[in-house]
Amino acid sequence: MNPLRIIFCGTPQFAVPSLKHLLQQADFQLLAVYAQPDRPRGRGQEISLTPVKEVALAANLPVHQPAKIRAPEVEDELWALAPDVIVIIAYGQIVPAWLLNIPKHGWINLHASLLPKYRGAAPINWAIVNGETRTGNTTMRIDAGMDTGEILLQQELPIGAGETAPEVVKRLAEAGAPLMAETLRGIVTGSVISKAQNHAEATLAPILKREDGLIDWSRSAIQIYNRMRGFAPWPDAYTQFRSQTCHLRGKPVPGERGDAEAGTIVKASGGVRVVCGQGSLLELTNVKLEGRKQISAAEFANGARLQAGERFGKRT
């Protein structure tokens, strides 16, 4: 039996475990990799390779990085490569409808949610923000919509009570690699049958914006804590302190209440607490003023010489 001819489309670290896993399978033949163009990163704005491109080059795979996948020359390339299937994971561009019929078995996507929940660019982040305790991966055959294609396989994983988005991303990426291989084999043998999503149950996970991280102190402490976890490392959870932007880490204080206005800083023995919505309390663990290094909450309290009644989120 001839190996399955695969084109791989992906860009960030989330797609790397799947690419590495597929490269190790004797019954798969990787023809080429498509990734987003390399872009400047960091303070020096030096051009750096995408994580998927680095793996592809190390494996001596041809790498294509079109600015737009909808360009006519891309269609010509894909037809010429004659793939049986195209695997697409966190590629970063929407595939136009006229490319979908090129591979015999379609375009197969790994999406980091239990579809139809959390369709969109940031499913892991919003699942954590919304206090979900379980998430998972879905493989699906993409169509012209946004994460609306037919489901192939799913796997469910827990979200730890203290896990941050990068931690969950890493676990889902690793778990998704063998799921993708199982999906591809099942498509070929006919053992995996696709099923339509229930669109009435769909929820959205839109791309993150800078303003998503701004702390609304009228939210409960647990809601703010979930946003701290879900928005790490960007846009992060931030507020205003003495007219400066201040990034915070913390955790809820169960069973205790404060009677001050939301956002009020309450010094406690050995630490700092903030009054949140409905009087709930958030214990700070780390503080980072814009342009400075992160310090412990105790160091912040000592250095700032906090005054009674001072508040976060209030410009002075």
Summary of the structure (lengths in Angstrom):
residues: 316
radius of gyration: 23.0
end to end distance: 71.9
largest distance: 75.4
contacts: 1001
relative contact order: 0.11
helix: 29%
strand: 28%
